[in-house]
Amino acid sequence: MIQDKRANCILCGHTKYKRLRDFTDIRFGILGEYSIIKCHYCGLLQTIPIPDPDDLKELYEKYYNFRGEKETTYVRFRNFFLDSFAYRIWLNIDGDVSFYLRKGKGRLLDVGCNEGRGMSIYHRNGFDPEGLELNKRAAQYARKAGFNVHIQTFGELKAEKPFDIVVLSNVLEHASDPYKMLKNVHRALNSDGHVWISCPNSQSWLRRLFGRSWINWHVPFHLFHFSKKTLSQLLERSGFEIKKLKFVTPSHWLTQSIIVAIFAKPGQKTRQLCNPILVAFLMILCRFFFPLLWFGNMTGYGDCLVVEAVPKDKP
């Protein structure tokens, strides 16, 4: 057991933790080693060291975010598929971790909206979406599509009026302070508003199967790794009540873990992750394991946590 005052748990504040194992980036070939630590008291998993804000910003801009690049074959195929009716059928079969099947109305804030792909879908589904995006080039691209996008941090956001929905689709695990992010969500919502959250499940059976090749370790970008227990505790502490919680295992996530396990090499970009033929083939193949994926979801060991929560203490 290690005690280190530099690694205070953001959930319970304690400093005793267990170092699980060391990791390197398996997607982009980023150099450097990172560790995953587990809080001795609450069990929250955290990546250390957390890059300082300037370094993290540079990493996102270089490797992760939309940079206005020309469309590749993979991007063209992806956009064609996302705009097709077949995609909605696929989501019903495979699981909807981005909330693209949700229909309704009201003001919706898509946090980390990137170039606005999700907002287009939310708009088609009846919502009035706005975006929050720190990448200026991506935000400008989304604005050209007619969307209102705020280029600022959540703490700096001053919306004209509260939102009915805030979407954190695979966002919370990227936050350097998830508690602060959820408090900002709480502030931004109507009293009867909802927050929709999806994030990797640190108790996933695929984590145990793939070990260091599990795609959702995703160091150094995933800074926290939540389980049902720790996410529920964090939401409770942030002033939310969970209304719905389920587990989903997208075939795309399983496909990515398989590709990484076969092809990833330290310090090299895993280009096969963007091979449309290989990805499509493996996604379809993974669906043949549907009973196994379904069993993992039903027993609480699916790859993704999907949560709907509401503020419990707003007037």
N, C-alpha and C positions, 0 to 999 in steps of 0.2 A: 504494500500500500504506500502511495506517494502523497506527500503533503506539499503543496506549492501555492503560495499566495498569489502567484501570477495567473492561476487558472481557476479563479472563483467561478463556481457554477452559477449561471444566470437564472436558474430556476429556484435553487434552494440556498445559494450563497456559500456553501461549504467548499473547502479547499482540498479535501481528501479525494483522490481518484486513483483509478487503475488504468495503466497504459495498456491498450489492447494489442495494437500492432502498428507497424509503420506502412505508409503508402506512398506511391508516386502517382502522378497524373496518368490516366490510361486512355484519354481521348485525344488530347492535343499535343502530347509530347513535351509538356512543360517540365523543365528540370526542377529538382528539389524534392526533399522528403518531408512528409507530414505524418503526424501520429493521430490516432483516435483515442481519446481518453473517456473513461466512464466514471461518472460521479458515484462515490461510495454510498451516498445517502439516498439520492432520488433516481439514479440510474441513467440520467441524461448523457448522451454521447456528444462529444464536441471535438472538432478538428483543431489541432495546435501544430505550429503556431498560426494564429490568424494574421494574414498579411496586413500591413498597415494600410490605411485608406488609399494613399497615393499608389502604392504597389498594386492593390486590388483593382483600382480603377484602370490602371494600365493593362492588367491581365484581361479584364473584361473587354476593353477596347481592342486589344490585339487578337484575342482568341475567341471571344464568346459572342459579343453583340453584333447586330446588324451593322454593316459598314457601307451599305449602298453598292455592294458588289453585283456584278452581272449575274444573271440567273444561270446556275449550272443545270445539268440534266437532272440531278437529284432535286433541286429546288423546283424546277418546272414540273416534275412528276408529282412532288409533294403538293404544290399549289393546285394542280389539276385534280388530284384526289380529294383535297380538302373542300373543294368547291362542288364536288359531285354528290349525287344522291346516295351513291354507294358508300360514301364516308359515313353518312348518318346510319345506314344499316350496319356498317362495321362497328360504330360506337355502341350500338345496342347489343352487339355480340361480345365485343372485346372489353367494354368498360369505358366510361366517360370521365377521365381525370381532369379535363379542362373545362367541364360544364358547358360544352357546346350543344348539348341536347336540351338544356334548360330554356323554356319559353316563359315570357312574362312581360312585365312593363315596369317602368320606373328608372330612376337614375342609377347607373351602374359604373363603378370605378374599377378599371382593369389595371392592377398594379404590376409594373414591369411589362407594359403592353408591347414593347419592342416596336416593330414596324406596323402594328395595327391589325395583324391577321385575325386575332381573336375578337377584336372589336367589330370587325365586319360581320362575324358570325353572330355575336350578341345582338347587333343591330337587326339582322335578318330575323332574329328570334323575338323581336318586339321591344327590346330594351333601348334606353337612351344612354349609350356608353361614352365615357370619357376615359382617358388614359393617364398613367403616371409613368414617366420614362426618363432616366438620366442620360441616356445616349441621345445626343442632340440630332445626329443624322437619322437615327431610327424614328425619333419623334417628328422630325420634319417630313419624313416619308409618310407617316400616319396622318399628319395634318393635311398633306396634299390629297389624301383620300376623304377629307372633310371632317375629321374627328378633332375634338378638343383634347389636346395632350398637354399635361403639365410637366415641364422640364425642371423638376426640383425634387428634393427629398420629401418623404411623407410628413416629416415634422414641420417642413416649411409650407406645406399645402394649406391654402386658405380658399376653400371652395365657396361658391356663392350660396349654396344651401346644402344640407346633409344629403348623403346618398342612401338609396334603398338597399343596394347590394355593393359589397366590396369583394372583389375576386383576388385571392392569393393562390393562383394556380402554379404550383412548384416554385414558390417565391420565398416562403418563410424560412426554409433551410439555408437560403442565401444571406439572410439578414445577420448583420454583426451583433444586433441586439433584438431578438425576436419578441421579447417582452415589450420593449419600447414600440416596436412596429404594431403589435396588437393593441396597445393603448392608443396609438394614433388612429387605428381602424375604429376603435370604440368611439373616439371623439368625432370621427367623420360620418358615423352612421346615424340614421334616424333612430328614434327610440324603438321602433318596430322593424328595424333593418336587419339584414342578415350578412354574415361573412361566410364565403365559400372558400374552403382551404383544401388543397391537395398537396401532399408531400410524401417522400419515400418513407416506408415503414422500416425502422431499424431492426425490427423483429422478423422481417421477411424470411421465409424459408430459402429464398434465392440468395440472400446474403450468406447463409450457411453453406449453400451449395457451391457458390462461385468464389467465396473468400475474397481475396484482394481484387478479383476480376469483376466483382459485383458493380454494375454500372453506376449505382447510386451513391457510392462513396464519393465520387466526383470531387476529390480534392484538387485544388484548394478552394473551389467555389462553394461547395456545400460545407457550411461552417458548423451546423448543428444537425443531429440525426435523431428524429423523434420516433417514439413508440406510441401506442395508444395511451399508455399510462402518462408519459411525460407531456404529450401534447394536451391531454385532458387537464393535467395540472396547470400547465401554462395558460390555457384558456380560462380556467377558473380564477387563477391569480390576476388575469387581465380584465376580469369583469364580464366574462361570457358564460353562457349556458349552452351546452351542446344539445342540439335537437336531433341530429342524425349523424351517425358515424358508420362507415362501411369500409371494407377492404376490396381493392381492385388490383388485378395483375395484368397490365397491358402487355400484349404480345410484343409490342415494340421495345419495351424495357427488357423483356426476356431475350429478345433478339440481340439487343445491344450487348448484354452480358455474354451471350454466346460468342459474338464476334470478337469482343475484347479477350475472352479466354483463349481464343484460337490465334488471333493475329497481333495483339498489343505487344509492343516492345518498349522498354524504358527509353525516354528521350525521343521517341518517334511518334508522329501523328498516326492514329489508327484510321487510315483513309477508307477502309472497308465499311466504316459506319455510315459513309455517304454514298455507298454503291446501291442505287435504287433496285437493281435486279436482285442482288443478294439480300437486301433488307426485306423486300416484298416476299421473296421466296421463304425466308426464315419466319416472317410474321405469320404467313399462312400455315407453314409447317408447325409452328408453336401452337396454333389453335387446335391441332390434333391432340394436344395434351390438355384439352379443355377440362376433362374431369379432374385432373391433378391440380390445375390452376384454380378451378372452382372450389375444390376441397381446401386448398390453402387459404382462399378468401373466407370461406365459411368458418374456418377454425382460428381466424385472427392472425394468419401468417402471410397474407397477401403482400404484394410488393409496394402498394400505395395506400396511404390513409386518405380517405375522402370525407370531409367533415362540413357540416352546416351548423353554425352557431349564431346565437342572438345575444345582444346586450341584456344583462339581467338586472342592472341597477341604474338605468337611465330613466328620468322622469317622463 
